[in-house]
Amino acid sequence: MNGQRLRQLALTAPALLFLGAFMLIPLLLMLYVSVLERGSYGGVVWGSHTGIAYQKLLYERDLLGNLSFNSDYIAIFARSCRLAAVTTLVTLLVGLPTALYMSTLSRRRAAWILFLVTIPFWTNLLVRNFAWILILRNGGALDTLLQWLGWMSTPLDLLYTPLATGIGLSYSFLPFMILPIYVALERIDPAVVEAAFDLGANRVRALQKVVLPLAMPGIVGGVVLVFVPCLGAYVSPELLGGGKSLMIGNLVQAQFGASRNWPFGAALAIVLVLALLTVMAFAAWAKRPVKGSSP
C-alpha cells in the first residue's frame, strides 16, 4: 500500500509543483502586497503593513480625514457580476440547443460543426474584439447593412455601451459553453432515451426528465467555464465598453498601471479570487451525486 501511495505521489508531484509555483505562490504574494502600505510614488512600502486597501473597497477619506461610505467599487463588482451572469445566460440559451442538435447528428457531421465552433480559437482574442469594433461602430458593417435594407436612418450607437460588451463577451465565451454540454450529451446512452419513449414520454418529457438531468454535469461545467473568466474579463470591456462598462479586470489593471496603487489592486484581485472560488465551490456542490441515487 505504501508503495502504491509513493507511486501516486510521484505521478502527481509535477502537477502539484507546477500549481504551487505558478498559482499558489503568486496568490500568496498578492495577498501579502494587499496588506502593505502604498509608496509615496506608487508601488509598496515593504514591511509596513496596513489594511487600508481593503478599507478603500467600502470607505473613502475626505480632505478632513473623515471616513464616508463609497459604493463606487461595489457598483463595479455588481456590474461585473451582472454582465457575467447575462453572458452566461445568453451562451447557455444558444449553446444548449446547439449541443442538443449536434448530439443528434452523425459523428462526421457533428465533427464539422465542432470545427466551426472552434474556428474562433484560431484567432487572437484581441483581433476578434477589434473585428467587433468594425462591426458595431457608427458607420460600421452593421450600420451600413441596416441602412442599406432601409430599416434605420440614424446610427445605432452600439459601440462603447454595456450591450457591446455583452455581445463581445458572449461571442468570446460561447464555445466554452457548447463543448462541455456536447461532451456530456454524447455520453448519454441512447437506450436510456429510447426507454423513456417506450414508457410513454414525449420529446419534451424525455428532455426534461432524462436528457437534461444526465447532461447537468456538462451544463454546470459550461456555466463555470463561462462565468468564471467572464467575471474577470479585461479585453472586451476595455475595447467594446470603453469607460461606460468598467469591470473588475479593468479596475485591477488601472490600479497596477496608471494609478500605481499596488495594495488596492492586489486587494481587488484577492476579492475577485474569493468570488471565483465561491462560484466554483457552488458548482462542485451542484454536481455532487444526489443521496440515494444510483452511481
C-alpha positions as CSV (number, residue, x, y, z in Angstrom):
1,M,0.0,0.0,0.0
2,N,2.8,2.4,0.9
3,G,4.5,1.6,-2.5
4,Q,1.2,2.5,-4.3
5,R,0.9,5.8,-2.4
6,L,4.5,6.6,-3.3
7,R,3.8,5.9,-7.0
8,Q,0.7,8.1,-6.8
9,L,2.7,10.9,-5.1
10,A,5.4,10.6,-7.7
11,L,2.9,10.9,-10.6
12,T,1.1,13.9,-9.0
13,A,4.2,15.7,-7.8
14,P,5.0,17.5,-11.1
15,A,1.4,18.9,-11.3
16,L,1.4,19.9,-7.6
17,L,4.8,21.6,-8.0
18,F,3.5,23.5,-11.1
19,L,0.3,24.6,-9.3
20,G,2.3,25.7,-6.3
21,A,4.9,27.6,-8.3
22,F,2.6,29.3,-10.7
23,M,-0.7,29.7,-8.8
24,L,-0.3,29.3,-5.0
25,I,2.9,31.4,-4.6
26,P,1.7,34.3,-6.8
27,L,-1.6,34.3,-4.9
28,L,0.2,34.4,-1.5
29,L,2.4,37.2,-2.8
30,M,-0.7,39.1,-4.0
31,L,-2.3,38.6,-0.6
32,Y,0.9,40.0,1.1
33,V,1.0,43.0,-1.2
34,S,-2.6,43.8,-0.4
35,V,-1.8,44.4,3.3
36,L,1.2,46.6,2.6
37,E,1.3,50.4,2.6
38,R,1.3,52.3,-0.7
39,G,4.5,54.0,-1.5
40,S,4.6,57.8,-1.9
41,Y,5.3,57.5,-5.7
42,G,3.4,54.2,-6.2
43,G,4.4,50.6,-5.5
44,V,4.5,49.5,-1.9
45,V,6.5,50.1,1.3
46,W,7.9,46.6,2.1
47,G,7.5,45.8,5.8
48,S,4.8,48.4,6.5
49,H,1.5,46.6,7.0
50,T,-1.9,48.1,6.9
51,G,-5.5,47.2,5.9
52,I,-6.3,50.5,4.1
53,A,-6.5,48.7,0.8
54,Y,-9.5,46.6,2.0
55,Q,-11.0,49.6,3.8
56,K,-11.0,51.5,0.5
57,L,-13.3,49.0,-1.0
58,L,-16.2,50.4,1.1
59,Y,-14.9,53.7,2.5
60,E,-13.0,56.8,1.4
61,R,-11.5,59.6,3.3
62,D,-12.4,63.3,2.7
63,L,-10.0,66.2,2.9
64,L,-10.5,66.3,6.7
65,G,-9.7,62.7,7.1
66,N,-13.2,61.6,7.9
67,L,-14.4,58.2,6.6
68,S,-17.5,58.1,4.4
69,F,-19.2,55.2,2.6
70,N,-18.3,54.8,-1.0
71,S,-20.4,52.5,-3.2
72,D,-18.4,53.0,-6.5
73,Y,-16.4,49.9,-6.3
74,I,-19.5,47.8,-5.1
75,A,-21.2,49.1,-8.3
76,I,-18.3,47.9,-10.4
77,F,-18.4,44.5,-8.8
78,A,-22.2,44.4,-9.3
79,R,-21.8,45.4,-12.9
80,S,-19.2,42.7,-13.5
81,C,-21.4,40.0,-11.9
82,R,-24.4,41.2,-13.9
83,L,-22.6,41.2,-17.2
84,A,-21.0,37.8,-16.4
85,A,-24.4,36.4,-15.4
86,V,-26.1,37.8,-18.6
87,T,-23.3,36.4,-20.7
88,T,-23.6,33.0,-19.1
89,L,-27.4,33.0,-19.6
90,V,-27.1,34.1,-23.3
91,T,-24.4,31.5,-24.1
92,L,-26.5,28.8,-22.3
93,L,-29.6,29.7,-24.3
94,V,-27.6,29.5,-27.5
95,G,-25.2,26.7,-26.6
96,L,-27.6,24.2,-25.1
97,P,-29.8,23.9,-28.3
98,T,-26.7,23.8,-30.4
99,A,-25.2,21.0,-28.4
100,L,-28.5,19.1,-28.4
101,Y,-28.7,19.4,-32.2
102,M,-25.1,18.3,-32.6
103,S,-25.8,15.2,-30.4
104,T,-28.5,14.1,-32.8
105,L,-26.2,14.2,-35.8
106,S,-23.8,11.6,-37.1
107,R,-20.2,11.8,-35.8
108,R,-19.0,13.1,-39.1
109,R,-21.5,16.0,-39.3
110,A,-21.0,16.8,-35.6
111,A,-17.3,16.9,-36.2
112,W,-17.8,19.6,-38.9
113,I,-19.9,21.7,-36.5
114,L,-17.3,21.3,-33.8
115,F,-14.8,22.5,-36.3
116,L,-16.9,25.6,-37.0
117,V,-17.4,26.2,-33.2
118,T,-13.6,26.1,-32.6
119,I,-12.6,28.3,-35.5
120,P,-12.6,31.5,-33.3
121,F,-9.9,29.9,-31.2
122,W,-7.6,30.2,-34.2
123,T,-7.6,34.0,-33.9
124,N,-6.3,36.0,-31.1
125,L,-8.9,37.4,-28.7
126,L,-7.7,40.9,-29.2
127,V,-8.1,40.7,-33.0
128,R,-11.6,39.3,-32.6
129,N,-12.6,42.2,-30.4
130,F,-11.2,44.7,-32.9
131,A,-13.3,43.0,-35.5
132,W,-16.4,43.7,-33.4
133,I,-15.4,47.3,-33.2
134,L,-15.5,47.5,-37.0
135,I,-18.9,45.8,-36.9
136,L,-20.6,47.8,-34.1
137,R,-19.1,51.3,-34.6
138,N,-21.2,54.1,-36.2
139,G,-20.8,53.6,-40.0
140,G,-19.6,50.1,-39.5
141,A,-20.7,46.9,-41.1
142,L,-23.9,46.6,-39.0
143,D,-25.0,50.2,-39.5
144,T,-24.3,50.0,-43.2
145,L,-26.3,46.8,-43.6
146,L,-29.3,48.2,-41.7
147,Q,-29.3,51.4,-43.7
148,W,-29.0,49.6,-47.0
149,L,-32.0,47.5,-46.0
150,G,-33.9,50.6,-45.1
151,W,-34.5,49.5,-41.5
152,M,-32.9,52.6,-39.9
153,S,-31.7,56.1,-40.9
154,T,-29.6,57.0,-37.8
155,P,-26.6,55.2,-36.3
156,L,-27.3,52.6,-33.6
157,D,-24.6,53.9,-31.3
158,L,-23.8,50.4,-30.0
159,L,-20.1,50.8,-29.5
160,Y,-18.9,51.7,-26.0
161,T,-22.1,50.5,-24.3
162,P,-22.8,47.6,-22.0
163,L,-24.6,45.9,-24.8
164,A,-21.5,46.0,-27.0
165,T,-19.5,44.5,-24.1
166,G,-22.2,41.8,-23.6
167,I,-22.0,41.0,-27.4
168,G,-18.2,40.7,-27.3
169,L,-18.2,38.5,-24.1
170,S,-21.0,36.2,-25.4
171,Y,-19.2,35.7,-28.7
172,S,-15.8,35.1,-27.0
173,F,-17.1,32.5,-24.5
174,L,-19.8,30.7,-26.4
175,P,-17.5,27.8,-27.4
176,F,-16.8,27.2,-23.7
177,M,-20.5,26.6,-23.2
178,I,-21.1,24.4,-26.2
179,L,-18.2,22.0,-25.8
180,P,-18.8,20.6,-22.3
181,I,-22.5,20.3,-22.9
182,Y,-21.9,18.4,-26.1
183,V,-19.5,16.1,-24.4
184,A,-22.0,15.3,-21.6
185,L,-24.8,14.7,-24.2
186,E,-22.5,12.4,-26.2
187,R,-22.0,10.2,-23.1
188,I,-25.8,9.6,-22.7
189,D,-26.7,6.0,-23.7
190,P,-29.3,6.2,-26.5
191,A,-31.1,3.2,-24.9
192,V,-32.0,5.3,-21.9
193,V,-33.8,7.9,-24.1
194,E,-35.5,5.1,-26.1
195,A,-36.7,3.5,-22.8
196,A,-38.2,6.9,-21.9
197,F,-40.2,6.9,-25.2
198,D,-41.2,3.3,-24.6
199,L,-42.6,4.3,-21.2
200,G,-44.8,6.9,-22.8
201,A,-42.7,10.1,-22.6
202,N,-42.9,12.6,-25.4
203,R,-39.9,14.6,-26.6
204,V,-40.4,17.4,-24.1
205,R,-40.8,15.0,-21.2
206,A,-37.8,12.9,-22.2
207,L,-35.7,16.1,-22.5
208,Q,-36.9,17.4,-19.1
209,K,-36.7,14.1,-17.1
210,V,-33.9,12.2,-18.8
211,V,-31.6,14.2,-21.1
212,L,-31.1,17.4,-19.1
213,P,-30.5,15.7,-15.7
214,L,-27.9,13.4,-17.3
215,A,-26.3,16.4,-19.1
216,M,-26.3,18.5,-15.9
217,P,-22.6,18.0,-15.2
218,G,-21.8,19.4,-18.7
219,I,-24.2,22.3,-18.2
220,V,-22.7,23.2,-14.8
221,G,-19.2,22.8,-16.3
222,G,-20.1,25.2,-19.1
223,V,-21.6,27.7,-16.7
224,V,-18.4,27.7,-14.7
225,L,-16.2,27.9,-17.8
226,V,-18.1,31.0,-18.9
227,F,-18.9,32.8,-15.7
228,V,-15.5,32.5,-14.0
229,P,-13.3,34.0,-16.8
230,C,-16.1,36.4,-17.8
231,L,-16.2,37.9,-14.3
232,G,-12.5,39.0,-14.6
233,A,-12.6,39.8,-18.3
234,Y,-10.5,42.7,-19.5
235,V,-10.1,42.8,-23.3
236,S,-13.8,43.0,-24.3
237,P,-14.8,45.6,-21.7
238,E,-11.8,47.7,-22.5
239,L,-12.2,47.7,-26.2
240,L,-16.0,47.5,-26.7
241,G,-17.3,49.1,-23.5
242,G,-14.9,52.0,-23.0
243,G,-15.4,53.8,-19.8
244,K,-19.1,53.0,-19.6
245,S,-18.6,49.3,-18.9
246,L,-15.8,49.3,-16.4
247,M,-15.4,45.8,-14.9
248,I,-13.2,44.3,-12.1
249,G,-10.4,43.3,-14.5
250,N,-10.2,46.8,-15.9
251,L,-10.2,48.3,-12.4
252,V,-7.4,46.0,-11.3
253,Q,-5.3,46.9,-14.4
254,A,-5.8,50.6,-13.7
255,Q,-4.5,50.2,-10.1
256,F,-1.4,48.4,-11.2
257,G,-1.0,50.7,-14.2
258,A,-1.9,54.4,-14.2
259,S,-2.9,54.7,-10.5
260,R,0.2,52.8,-9.3
261,N,-1.8,51.7,-6.2
262,W,-0.5,48.2,-5.9
263,P,-2.0,47.3,-2.5
264,F,-5.5,48.3,-3.6
265,G,-5.1,46.5,-6.9
266,A,-4.0,43.4,-5.0
267,A,-6.9,43.7,-2.6
268,L,-9.3,43.9,-5.6
269,A,-7.6,40.8,-7.1
270,I,-7.9,38.9,-3.9
271,V,-11.6,39.7,-3.5
272,L,-12.1,38.6,-7.2
273,V,-10.4,35.3,-6.5
274,L,-12.5,34.7,-3.4
275,A,-15.7,35.4,-5.5
276,L,-14.5,32.9,-8.2
277,L,-13.7,30.3,-5.6
278,T,-17.2,30.7,-4.2
279,V,-18.7,30.2,-7.6
280,M,-16.5,27.1,-8.2
281,A,-17.4,25.7,-4.7
282,F,-21.1,26.1,-5.5
283,A,-20.6,24.4,-8.9
284,A,-18.9,21.5,-7.1
285,W,-21.8,21.3,-4.7
286,A,-24.3,21.4,-7.6
287,K,-22.5,18.5,-9.4
288,R,-22.4,16.3,-6.3
289,P,-24.3,12.9,-6.6
290,V,-27.8,13.0,-5.1
291,K,-28.1,10.9,-2.0
292,G,-29.9,7.7,-2.8
293,S,-29.3,7.8,-6.5
294,S,-27.5,5.1,-8.3
295,P,-23.8,5.6,-9.0
